[in-house]
């Protein structure tokens, strides 16, 4: 490496390692074991959300060691640091889930903090759960130094009595238990066998949605989202990251060269084609803002309108993410869509090549031999499954996931739950009946706080056999594992005096996914009367992480970001 190259590649870390006015920093770097020649090398922060407490993250510190080996092998210094992760599968609507969405911005803040404060020349994020990935990408966009995201990989499916299982199987077993539809032995059997080891939840839920679409956006290596956590390809990917990072440093390619309007469209096209999570809407609104290219709900709707649903993946379909690798992974799907003019090929990626150049090496998607991804001539649904609904219930929008299996229109009678937990009480008492629109409110970004995911309610409804007989609307969110006629992200939220706060039991509600409307059938005068009688609730938290989140979070239609005025 010439001195000119060295200076270029270590332009940030050289502030600490080369300037004579920083003897303490240099002493500390010798103290951690670096040599004199190491101080000339670029320094790469390796941010891991590894922790032992859940399957999505339990292996990430191990993968980070492989990443570091690859970085060191390419004549750079790799320095691992940790940030937090919160497992959405191990939270509870009345406690932990309130921290889930806030954790995304805490992760972004913490990665930004370490990389900027310690003057790293680049960052590799090793992440593997719902909020970790958007949090990492938001940080990478803010920092805008060469960066690559490594996905920890999807989980393998579990098995019990000849059936494949995943985390949603465990949630739905609870609904079956409430409805008396499962024996104690089978209930235990499902829980003990749903999760066979490391990896993120295995359907096209939020983690796999974000991993697939971030790969499509160009911020992770091809196949990063397709290798399961325990696949040898995942370790190989980690070892290859060092060479890719070196190339990015040499080319001077940063995340803002990669995150562009067109690459965001590529990401969201993949979300739509795969039937991905509604959480992707929230996260891409936030990522686009972090990159200085703010998208709106209508931008996302436009992508949904022009992108057919092609993949028969869980939660609404049959297959798991582990099955996608066998048909050529996300690169094969992207190659097909690119060939059909649906993916922008000119976008830069972390390989240092464009999307089109990467896809030239990708396998072809064969339609004769598989039923996981369908051709554009035979889509599962002619347009995307994400629908933004507006109306007097959601003046600034609500986000629905409509795959077609749940119908396109639902008209019913409101059953109001003042918080997520209340529906479980109603279910246990037999008060949830066919024909109801269940309204779960006070779960928005500020009111929840944290916009809890309604996985437990929707899974319990499914387990109780009411999945196609009721609809559910909320100012909270849905898990990527949710299916059924559901509309979330309703904005303004109840806490801010949104109309969802004024719904009463027995009101008639229409949800029209085709006309993209959600209507509370009361007169304008009645709406105003209820508004005048409404009293804003006190914030549930005023101190600590959640108190800060309530004060700083933007509404769902602005991605719930916390770093804007
Ligand atoms: Fe981590 Fe599902 S809880 S991916």
Boltz pocket constraint, residues with backbone or C-beta under 6 A from the ligand:
constraints:
  - pocket:
      binder: B
      contacts: [[A, 56], [A, 86], [A, 87], [A, 88], [A, 89], [A, 90], [A, 128], [A, 129], [A, 130], [A, 167], [A, 199], [A, 200], [A, 201], [A, 207]]
      max_distance: 6.0
